[in-house]
């Protein structure tokens, strides 16, 4: 039986009924965990649900846990305090993410099972035996280059059938493979029996792989051929997760190169929620419930409640060399999260004077690596091990910071010079006068848009374009292919390209209603990911769907990097609204589109862009804003939400909001005003009850204030608020409800 942790003792004293309700809600929202997996959750359990029933564990008391919307930072001020802080961080990772690991065995013995020569390289096969009655075993293969040692080591759990060690051996490293990995690679996982051999420890699959890697280090420390101060570990994808964990927990590992482990590796959990359209905490703990401790799944949709995040696991490697490596367009990744984590970890490295030992490379391409990537790994190791010098890599895709924007723009705002505001204070006095003032505040927030020209729109549905969205859409498999759905490209705005999807059969003279689809914070793939079912449903209902990537996302992910140097007084949100209006221009000019029936559907970022677009563009007949309505004046720091910082400090959408952090009641613009400005046109606001980005009661309050304007204009029913039992998600079931509402709008 697993030993009780301090958390379990405390949890027993919490109201069980409330925590049982939390568990019931989780089971309602997310599908059953995958039971067709190659690993085990425990000796007794094949699924997360079995584990929950057997152990009786319930979610923690989330109400008593602080909400930390940003990344939690390391707590230490002196180098002498760092070891204690590492222990604190490790304990929290074992408690919530990985389970408790056994101590290092004191009875390890090595049996050489084979030895042969391959083109001058000595290949040695070894079986390590350790633990109770030496029942635990681990196969290790060494590839020792010719010459006089000691040699540096390149350690991994990738077998030779997945090339990962060849380049290292070629460049003078001992390649070492330990056989604790997913059986999909063609070998048995030697760490799986550790579940029975160490029954008092509940370490998860990723933790067992990492712990096995530490046992390989035990053996390497006995070999005269090994330079013990130059043992590096690496791995890709799921193996990147375990490589980072091993390096974080074992200080004998001198350097680490986790590659494209993404969620649960270099991308913090806080930036893997559904609105980022990558591998979310919910998805990974459902698809691979054995990788992490089952307790982690409790935090799906509540990532802000996690007491630690991946940035602190990486910080545990400091001041030893660490190379963060991933691809910015890969669907399960997230350049935004990697950059936020890098900045956080860099603070710790700078504390030790070791900033040159932390590298970041966000490469082109999807998930698989190339031979050139492995060469870069060895470049890094040669540099940090002082064998050869290669310049530090520090790749930025987004690169935005509020401080840099202030420097570039030269702006400075004293928030105390602005009046205190309350939601709904515009309800007094003549509405048209108030509305004109709100429009001015919207323009202030969006910034000074430079004068521009319109792209010459065509009238015919069929046609080609001379604009391009580059090579990334090929990676995203665009245009999307759905039976019964046709597609044409559409040029718009400042040399941009959109994709228009529509029913395959359009009668002569028929004019289709148009849905402008606005994506969430999908940095990796823009509008592409998981939208086929939605577009299929909409086109089957007779709608045309216009989709494109906002600046800084998907095919345009690199375009925001220099935006504020080019347009210091504009804003990214201003550009997004301008692009959305330009896209409407081009679509509305088509003979097959009904310009009187233009709708917007937006989720998260898309909801914000949609609300602001509808407020300034009367052509939008109706708008569905899902999990994107932010009551900014109520989103104070004590609420535990990102609030104005999401716009100013994190994503750089509206930098001017940043001056009002801590002065939220003085921010000149709030979304209840934006919503009121759309009246009396139809709006559906969807505010999930469990949305961690906006408190549902605050959304209810501000939508209620905007409703007064709808009542004054005689259309109270045109504004609808739905508060489903959901996190910040837009699942298919909710999409269908939104589409039903669109079809009902008159």
C-alpha positions in Angstrom: 0.0 0.0 0.0 1.4 3.4 -0.9 2.4 5.4 2.1 0.1 8.4 2.9 1.6 11.7 2.0 1.0 14.9 4.1 -1.5 16.0 1.5 -3.6 12.9 2.0 -3.6 13.4 5.7 -4.8 17.0 5.3 -7.3 16.1 2.6 -9.0 13.6 4.9 -10.1 16.6 7.1 -11.6 18.5 4.2 -15.4 18.3 3.4 -15.6 15.0 1.6 -19.0 15.9 -0.1 -17.5 18.9 -1.7 -14.5 17.0 -3.0 -16.7 14.1 -4.2 -18.7 16.7 -6.2 -15.4 17.9 -7.7 -14.6 14.4 -8.8 -18.1 13.9 -10.2 -17.8 17.1 -12.2 -14.4 16.0 -13.6 -15.9 12.6 -14.7 -18.8 14.4 -16.4 -16.6 16.7 -18.4 -13.8 14.5 -19.6 -14.1 11.2 -21.4 -12.9 7.9 -19.8 -9.1 7.5 -19.7 -7.5 5.3 -22.3 -7.3 1.7 -21.2 -5.5 0.5 -24.4 -2.1 1.5 -23.1 1.2 -0.4 -23.0 2.0 0.7 -19.4 0.3 0.3 -16.1 -0.9 2.9 -13.7 -0.1 0.6 -10.8 0.0 -3.1 -10.0 -3.7 -3.0 -9.4 -5.1 -0.5 -11.8 -5.4 -0.4 -15.6 -7.3 2.9 -15.7 -7.5 6.2 -13.9 -11.1 5.4 -12.9 -10.0 2.1 -11.3 -7.3 3.9 -9.4 -9.8 6.5 -8.1 -12.3 3.8 -7.0 -9.6 1.7 -5.3 -7.8 4.4 -3.4 -10.8 6.6 -2.7 -8.7 9.7 -3.4 -10.6 12.8 -4.1 -9.6 16.2 -5.6 -7.8 18.5 -3.2 -9.7 21.4 -1.7 -9.2 23.8 -4.6 -10.9 26.6 -2.7 -8.2 26.6 -0.1 -5.4 26.5 -2.7 -4.1 29.8 -4.1 -4.7 30.5 -7.7 -1.4 31.4 -9.4 -2.2 32.4 -13.0 1.4 33.0 -13.9 4.3 30.7 -13.5 5.3 30.0 -9.9 8.9 31.1 -9.3 11.7 29.6 -7.3 11.9 30.9 -3.7 15.5 31.5 -2.8 17.8 34.5 -2.4 21.2 32.9 -1.8 23.1 30.0 -3.3 23.3 28.4 0.1 19.5 28.3 0.2 19.2 26.6 -3.2 19.6 23.0 -2.0 16.7 23.4 0.4 14.6 25.0 -2.3 15.3 22.1 -4.7 14.1 19.7 -2.0 10.9 21.7 -1.6 10.3 21.7 -5.4 11.1 18.0 -5.7 8.7 17.0 -2.9 5.8 18.9 -4.7 6.6 17.2 -8.0 6.6 13.8 -6.4 3.4 14.6 -4.6 1.4 15.8 -7.6 3.1 14.8 -10.8 5.3 11.7 -10.5 4.8 9.8 -7.2 7.4 8.9 -4.7 10.6 7.4 -6.0 12.6 4.8 -4.1 16.1 5.7 -2.8 19.1 4.7 -4.8 19.9 1.0 -4.2 23.0 0.1 -2.3 23.5 -3.3 -3.9 23.9 -2.7 -7.6 25.9 -5.2 -9.5 26.7 -5.4 -13.2 26.8 -8.5 -15.4 28.4 -8.1 -18.9 26.3 -10.1 -21.3 28.1 -9.3 -24.5 31.1 -7.5 -26.0 31.9 -6.9 -29.7 33.6 -4.5 -32.0 31.7 -2.4 -34.7 34.1 -0.4 -37.0 36.4 0.3 -34.1 33.6 1.1 -31.6 33.4 -1.2 -28.6 29.8 -2.3 -28.0 29.2 -3.7 -24.5 25.9 -5.1 -23.3 25.3 -5.1 -19.5 22.6 -6.2 -17.2 22.3 -4.3 -14.0 20.8 -6.1 -11.0 19.7 -4.3 -7.8 17.0 -3.8 -5.3 15.3 -6.4 -3.0 17.0 -9.8 -3.7 18.4 -8.2 -6.9 15.1 -8.7 -8.5 15.2 -5.4 -10.3 17.1 -5.4 -13.6 18.1 -2.9 -16.2 19.7 -3.6 -19.6 22.4 -1.1 -20.6 24.3 -0.9 -23.9 27.5 1.1 -24.2 29.1 2.2 -27.4 32.7 3.3 -26.6 34.6 5.1 -29.3 38.3 4.2 -30.0 41.0 6.2 -28.3 42.2 7.0 -24.8 39.5 8.0 -22.3 37.9 9.1 -20.2 35.1 10.1 -22.5 32.1 12.2 -22.0 28.7 10.3 -22.1 25.6 10.8 -24.1 22.9 8.9 -22.2 19.4 8.1 -23.5 16.7 5.5 -23.4 16.2 5.6 -27.2 17.2 2.2 -28.7 19.4 2.1 -31.8 16.3 1.5 -33.9 15.4 5.2 -33.2 18.7 6.9 -34.1 19.8 9.1 -31.2 23.3 8.0 -30.2 25.2 7.6 -33.5 26.2 11.2 -33.9 27.4 11.4 -30.3 29.6 8.4 -30.8 31.0 9.8 -34.0 32.0 12.9 -32.1 33.8 11.2 -29.3 31.1 10.4 -26.8 30.3 7.1 -25.2 26.7 6.4 -26.3 24.7 4.7 -23.5 21.2 3.3 -23.9 19.2 2.1 -20.9 16.2 -0.1 -21.8 13.5 1.7 -19.8 11.2 3.1 -22.4 7.8 2.6 -24.1 7.6 -0.9 -25.7 6.5 0.9 -29.0 10.2 1.2 -29.7 10.5 -2.6 -30.0 12.0 -3.6 -26.6 10.5 -4.6 -23.3 10.4 -1.9 -20.7 12.7 -3.1 -17.9 11.3 -0.5 -15.5 7.7 -1.9 -15.6 8.3 -4.7 -13.0 9.6 -2.0 -10.5 5.9 -1.6 -9.6 5.8 -4.9 -7.9 9.4 -4.8 -6.7 8.9 -1.5 -4.9 5.3 -1.7 -3.7 5.7 1.1 -1.1 6.5 3.6 -3.9 3.9 5.0 -6.3 6.2 6.3 -9.0 4.6 6.7 -12.3 5.7 5.4 -15.7 7.8 8.6 -16.6 9.2 8.6 -13.1 10.3 4.9 -13.5 12.0 5.6 -16.8 13.9 8.5 -15.2 14.7 6.5 -12.1 16.1 3.7 -14.3 18.3 6.3 -16.0 19.7 7.2 -12.6 20.6 3.6 -12.1 22.5 3.7 -15.4 24.4 6.6 -13.9 25.2 4.5 -10.8 26.9 2.1 -13.1 28.7 4.7 -15.2 30.3 6.1 -12.1 32.1 2.7 -11.7 33.8 2.8 -15.1 37.3 4.2 -15.7 36.3 5.0 -19.3 33.8 7.6 -18.2 34.4 11.2 -17.5 32.1 11.4 -14.5 31.8 15.2 -14.7 30.5 15.0 -18.3 27.5 12.7 -18.3 24.7 14.2 -20.4 21.2 12.9 -20.8 18.8 13.3 -23.8 15.5 12.0 -25.1 12.8 13.0 -27.5 9.0 13.3 -27.0 7.9 11.1 -24.1 11.6 10.3 -23.6 12.3 14.0 -23.3 10.0 14.2 -20.4 11.9 11.5 -18.5 15.3 12.9 -19.4 14.4 16.2 -17.9 13.1 14.6 -14.8 16.2 12.5 -14.4 18.5 15.5 -14.7 16.3 17.5 -12.3 16.4 14.9 -9.6 20.0 13.6 -10.1 22.8 16.2 -9.8 25.4 13.7 -11.1 23.9 14.3 -14.6 26.0 17.1 -15.8 23.8 18.3 -18.7 20.4 17.7 -20.2 18.8 18.0 -23.7 15.1 17.2 -23.5 13.7 17.4 -27.1 10.1 18.1 -28.0 8.7 16.6 -24.8 6.4 19.6 -24.8 3.5 19.1 -22.3 5.1 17.7 -19.2 8.5 18.8 -20.3 9.4 22.3 -21.6 5.9 23.7 -22.0 4.4 24.6 -18.7 1.0 23.1 -17.7 -0.5 26.6 -17.4 0.0 27.0 -21.1 -1.3 23.7 -22.2 -5.0 24.4 -21.5 -7.5 23.9 -24.3 -7.4 27.5 -25.5 -3.8 27.0 -26.6 -4.9 24.1 -28.9 -2.0 21.9 -28.0 -1.7 18.8 -25.8 -3.6 19.9 -22.7 -3.3 18.5 -19.2 -6.8 17.0 -19.7 -5.8 15.3 -23.0 -2.5 13.9 -21.9 -3.8 12.4 -18.6 -6.7 10.9 -20.6 -4.7 9.5 -23.5 -1.7 8.4 -21.4 -3.0 8.1 -17.8 0.0 6.0 -16.8 2.7 8.5 -17.7 2.1 10.8 -14.6 0.7 10.2 -11.2 -3.1 9.9 -11.3 -3.4 13.0 -9.0 -2.3 15.2 -11.8 -5.6 14.7 -13.6 -7.5 16.4 -10.8 -5.9 19.7 -12.1 -7.4 19.5 -15.6 -8.9 23.0 -16.2 -7.4 24.2 -12.9 -3.8 24.4 -13.9 -3.5 27.6 -12.0 -3.8 25.6 -8.8 -0.7 23.6 -9.4 1.9 24.6 -6.7 4.8 24.1 -9.2 5.1 24.0 -12.9 7.6 22.7 -15.5 9.7 25.9 -15.3 10.6 24.8 -11.7 11.5 21.3 -12.8 13.9 22.9 -15.4 15.2 25.3 -12.7 16.2 22.2 -10.6 18.8 21.5 -13.3 20.5 24.8 -12.6 23.3 25.7 -12.7 24.1 22.6 -14.9 23.7 23.0 -18.6 20.2 22.7 -20.1 19.2 22.9 -23.7 15.4 23.5 -24.3 14.6 22.2 -27.7 11.3 21.9 -29.6 9.6 22.9 -32.9 7.5 26.0 -32.9 4.8 24.7 -35.3 4.4 21.2 -33.9 0.8 20.5 -33.0 1.5 19.3 -29.4 4.0 22.1 -28.6 3.8 25.8 -27.9 6.4 28.4 -28.5 4.6 30.9 -26.2 4.9 28.5 -23.2 8.5 27.6 -24.0 9.4 31.3 -24.1 7.7 32.0 -20.8 9.4 29.0 -19.2 12.8 30.0 -20.6 12.5 33.5 -19.1 11.6 32.1 -15.7 14.4 29.5 -15.7 16.9 32.0 -17.0 16.4 34.0 -13.7 17.7 31.1 -11.7 20.7 30.5 -14.1 21.5 34.2 -13.9 21.5 34.0 -10.1 24.4 31.4 -10.5 26.1 33.4 -13.2 25.4 30.6 -15.6 23.1 32.2 -18.2 25.4 30.9 -21.0 24.5 27.3 -19.9 20.8 27.7 -20.7 20.0 27.5 -24.4 16.7 27.7 -26.3 16.0 26.5 -29.8 12.5 26.5 -31.3 13.2 25.0 -34.7 11.2 24.7 -38.0 9.2 21.6 -38.7 6.9 19.2 -36.9 7.6 16.7 -34.2 10.4 14.4 -35.7 14.0 15.5 -35.5 16.7 15.3 -38.2 20.4 14.4 -38.2 21.1 18.2 -38.1 19.2 18.5 -34.8 21.3 15.8 -33.2 24.5 17.6 -34.4 23.2 20.8 -32.6 22.8 18.7 -29.4 26.4 17.7 -29.6 27.4 21.3 -30.4 25.8 22.3 -27.2 27.5 19.6 -25.2 30.9 20.4 -26.7 30.4 24.0 -25.7 29.3 23.5 -22.2 31.9 20.7 -21.6 34.5 23.1 -23.0 35.6 20.7 -25.8 34.8 23.2 -28.7 33.1 26.5 -28.8 29.7 27.1 -30.5 27.7 30.2 -30.0 24.7 30.1 -27.6 21.4 29.4 -29.2 18.5 31.6 -28.1 15.6 31.4 -30.6 12.6 33.6 -30.1 9.4 33.2 -32.0 7.1 35.6 -30.2 9.7 37.4 -28.0 7.3 40.0 -26.6 7.7 41.7 -23.3 5.8 44.6 -21.8 9.1 46.3 -20.8 10.4 46.1 -24.3 7.2 47.5 -25.7 7.4 50.5 -23.3 11.0 51.1 -24.5 10.0 50.9 -28.2 6.8 52.9 -28.0 8.0 55.5 -25.5 4.5 55.4 -23.9 3.9 56.1 -20.2 0.5 56.3 -18.6 -0.3 57.4 -15.0 -3.4 55.4 -14.2 -4.3 57.6 -11.2 -5.1 60.4 -13.7 -8.0 58.2 -15.0 -11.3 58.2 -13.1 -12.5 55.2 -11.2 -15.1 53.2 -13.1 -17.7 50.6 -12.2 -19.4 48.1 -14.5 -22.6 49.6 -16.0 -21.8 53.2 -15.2 -22.6 54.0 -18.8 -26.3 53.1 -18.2 -27.0 56.7 -17.0 -27.6 59.4 -19.5 -28.1 59.5 -23.3 -27.0 56.1 -24.7 -25.8 57.4 -28.1 -23.5 59.9 -26.4 -22.2 57.2 -24.1 -21.7 54.8 -27.0 -19.6 57.4 -28.8 -17.4 57.6 -25.8 -17.0 53.9 -25.6 -16.0 53.8 -29.3 -13.3 56.3 -28.5 -12.0 54.1 -25.7 -12.0 51.1 -28.0 -9.9 53.0 -30.5 -7.6 54.1 -27.6 -7.1 50.4 -26.7 -6.6 49.2 -30.2 -4.0 51.9 -30.9 -3.4 54.2 -33.8 -4.0 52.2 -37.0 -2.0 53.5 -39.9 -3.8 54.6 -43.0 -4.2 51.7 -45.4 -5.8 50.5 -48.6 -8.3 47.8 -49.3 -7.4 44.6 -51.2 -9.4 44.5 -54.4 -12.1 41.9 -53.7 -13.4 39.6 -56.4 -17.1 38.8 -56.9 -17.0 35.3 -58.1 -16.8 32.4 -55.7 -14.4 30.4 -57.7 -11.0 31.9 -58.4 -7.3 31.9 -57.5 -5.3 34.3 -55.5 -1.8 35.8 -55.8 -1.3 36.1 -52.0 0.2 33.3 -50.0 0.2 32.1 -46.4 3.6 30.3 -46.8 4.7 26.8 -46.2 3.3 26.2 -42.8 -0.3 25.4 -44.0 1.2 22.4 -45.9 2.3 21.2 -42.5 -1.2 21.8 -41.1 -2.7 19.8 -44.0 -4.7 22.7 -45.4 -7.1 23.2 -47.0 -9.2 21.0 -44.7 -10.8 18.1 -46.5 -14.3 17.1 -45.6 -16.8 15.2 -47.8 -19.5 17.5 -49.0 -17.4 20.6 -48.2 -15.8 22.7 -51.0 -13.0 25.3 -50.6 -11.6 28.3 -52.3 -8.7 30.6 -51.2 -9.6 34.3 -50.6 -7.1 37.2 -50.6 -7.8 40.1 -48.2 -6.3 42.9 -46.2 -2.6 43.6 -46.4 -1.5 40.8 -48.7 -3.1 38.1 -46.6 -4.9 34.8 -47.5 -7.9 33.2 -45.9 -9.7 29.9 -46.5 -13.4 29.9 -47.4 -15.3 26.6 -46.9 -18.8 26.2 -48.2 -21.4 23.5 -49.1 -20.3 21.5 -52.1 -23.5 22.3 -53.9 -24.5 25.9 -54.3 -27.5 26.7 -56.4 -27.2 29.5 -59.0 -28.1 32.8 -57.4 -28.0 31.3 -53.9 -26.5 33.6 -51.2 -25.0 31.8 -48.2 -24.8 33.1 -44.7 -21.2 33.4 -43.5 -19.6 32.4 -40.3 -16.2 34.1 -39.6 -14.3 31.5 -37.5 -11.9 33.1 -35.0 -9.4 30.8 -33.4 -8.2 30.8 -29.7 -4.5 31.2 -28.6 -3.5 28.5 -31.1 0.1 29.6 -31.5 1.2 26.3 -33.2 -1.5 25.6 -35.7 -3.8 28.7 -36.0 -7.3 27.8 -37.0 -6.4 24.2 -38.2 -6.5 21.9 -35.3 -9.7 20.0 -34.5 -11.9 22.2 -36.7 -13.0 19.7 -39.3 -16.0 18.5 -37.4 -17.1 22.1 -36.7 -16.7 23.2 -40.4 -18.4 20.1 -41.6 -21.4 20.8 -39.3 -21.6 24.4 -40.3 -21.4 23.8 -44.1 -23.9 20.9 -43.8 -26.2 23.5 -42.2 -25.8 25.7 -45.2 -23.2 28.2 -43.9 -20.0 29.3 -45.5 -17.1 29.4 -43.1 -14.2 31.9 -43.4 -11.1 31.0 -41.5 -7.6 32.6 -41.3 -4.8 32.9 -38.8 -4.4 36.0 -36.7 -1.0 37.7 -36.6 1.3 35.7 -34.3 -0.5 32.4 -34.7 -0.3 29.4 -37.0 1.0 30.3 -40.5 1.7 33.9 -39.2 3.4 32.8 -35.9 6.6 34.6 -36.8 4.9 37.8 -38.0 4.3 39.3 -34.5 8.0 39.2 -33.5 8.8 42.7 -35.0 5.3 44.2 -34.9 5.9 46.8 -32.3 9.1 47.9 -33.9 7.2 48.5 -37.1 4.0 49.9 -35.5 4.8 51.1 -32.0 1.6 53.0 -31.5 -0.8 50.3 -32.9 -1.5 47.1 -31.1 -1.7 43.4 -32.0 -5.4 43.4 -31.1 -5.8 46.4 -33.4 -4.2 44.5 -36.2 -6.4 41.5 -35.5 -9.6 43.5 -35.6 -8.4 45.3 -38.8 -7.6 42.0 -40.4 -11.0 40.5 -39.4 -12.8 43.5 -40.9 -10.7 43.2 -44.1 -11.6 39.5 -44.3 -15.3 40.4 -44.0 -14.8 43.0 -46.8 -13.5 40.3 -49.2 -16.1 37.6 -48.3 -19.0 40.0 -48.3 -18.1 41.1 -51.9 -18.7 37.6 -53.2 -21.9 37.0 -55.1 -22.5 33.8 -53.2 -22.3 35.4 -49.8 -25.2 37.2 -48.2 -23.7 40.4 -46.7 -26.8 40.8 -44.4 -26.0 37.5 -42.7 -22.5 37.7 -41.4 -21.8 36.0 -38.1 -18.7 35.6 -35.9 -17.9 32.5 -33.8 -14.9 33.0 -31.5 -13.3 31.0 -28.7 -10.9 32.5 -26.1 -8.7 34.9 -28.2 -11.3 34.7 -31.0 -14.1 35.8 -28.7 -12.2 38.9 -27.7 -11.4 39.8 -31.3 -15.0 39.0 -32.2 -16.5 41.3 -29.5 -14.2 44.2 -30.5 -14.9 43.7 -34.2 -18.6 43.6 -33.7 -18.5 46.7 -31.6 -16.8 48.7 -34.4 -18.3 47.0 -37.5 -22.1 47.0 -37.9 -22.0 44.4 -40.6 -21.7 41.7 -38.0 -25.3 40.4 -37.6 -24.6 38.1 -34.6 -21.7 37.0 -32.5 -21.0 33.9 -30.3 -18.2 34.6 -27.8 -17.1 31.5 -26.0 -14.9 31.7 -22.9 -13.4 35.0 -23.9 -15.5 37.7 -22.1 -13.2 39.3 -19.6 -14.6 41.6 -16.8 -11.4 43.6 -16.6 -12.4 46.0 -13.8 -13.4 43.1 -11.6 -10.3 41.0 -12.5 -8.2 42.3 -9.7 -5.0 40.5 -8.5 -6.8 38.9 -5.5 -9.1 37.0 -7.9 -6.2 34.8 -9.1 -6.8 35.5 -12.8 -4.6 36.9 -15.5 -6.8 39.9 -15.9 -5.3 42.9 -17.8 -1.9 41.1 -17.7 -3.1 38.6 -20.3 -3.4 41.5 -22.7 -0.4 43.6 -21.7 2.3 41.4 -20.3 1.7 37.9 -21.6 0.4 38.0 -25.2 1.0 41.7 -26.0 -2.5 42.2 -27.4 -3.2 45.6 -25.8 0.0 46.8 -24.1 -1.6 50.0 -22.8 -3.7 47.9 -20.4 -0.5 47.1 -18.6 -0.3 50.5 -16.9 -3.5 49.6 -15.1 -2.3 46.5 -13.4 -3.3 47.1 -9.8 -5.6 49.9 -10.9 -8.1 47.8 -12.7 -11.0 50.0 -11.6 -9.4 52.9 -13.7 -8.9 51.0 -16.9 -10.7 53.1 -19.6 -12.4 50.1 -21.3 -14.1 47.0 -20.1 -16.0 44.3 -22.0 -19.4 45.1 -20.6 -19.1 48.4 -22.5 -17.9 46.5 -25.6 -20.9 44.2 -25.4 -23.3 47.1 -24.9 -21.9 48.7 -28.0 -22.9 45.7 -30.1 -26.6 46.1 -29.0 -29.2 45.5 -30.3 -27.6 42.8 -32.4 -27.7 39.2 -31.2 -24.9 38.0 -29.0 -24.4 34.7 -27.3 -21.9 34.8 -24.4 -20.7 31.4 -23.1 -19.0 31.7 -19.7 -18.0 28.2 -18.4 -18.6 27.8 -14.7 -15.1 26.5 -14.1 -13.3 28.9 -16.4 -10.1 29.8 -14.6 -9.5 32.9 -16.8 -12.7 34.7 -15.8 -14.8 34.2 -12.7 -18.3 33.3 -13.8 -20.0 35.5 -11.3 -18.1 38.5 -12.6 -19.1 37.7 -16.1 -22.8 37.4 -15.0 -22.5 40.8 -13.4 -21.1 42.6 -16.4 -23.3 40.9 -18.9 -26.2 41.9 -16.7 -25.1 45.5 -16.9 -24.9 45.3 -20.7 -28.4 43.8 -20.8 -29.8 47.1 -19.6 -28.8 48.6 -22.9 -30.5 45.8 -24.8 -33.6 46.4 -22.7 -33.5 50.1 -23.5 -33.3 49.3 -27.2 -36.2 47.0 -27.0 -34.3 43.7 -27.6 -33.5 42.1 -24.2 -33.7 38.6 -25.7 -31.0 39.3 -28.3 -28.4 39.0 -25.5 -28.0 35.5 -24.2 -25.7 34.2 -21.5 -24.9 30.5 -21.1 -22.9 29.2 -18.2 -22.3 25.5 -18.8 -20.5 23.2 -16.3 -17.2 23.3 -18.2 -13.7 24.6 -18.1 -12.4 27.0 -20.7 -13.1 24.6 -23.6 -15.2 24.6 -26.8 -16.0 20.9 -27.3 -18.1 19.5 -30.1 -21.2 19.3 -27.9 -21.0 23.0 -27.1 -20.2 23.8 -30.7 -23.5 22.2 -31.8 -25.4 24.3 -29.3 -23.8 27.4 -30.6 -24.5 26.4 -34.2 -28.2 25.8 -33.2 -28.3 29.3 -31.8 -26.8 30.8 -35.0 -29.4 29.1 -37.1 -32.1 30.6 -34.9 -30.9 34.2 -35.2 -33.2 36.3 -37.3 
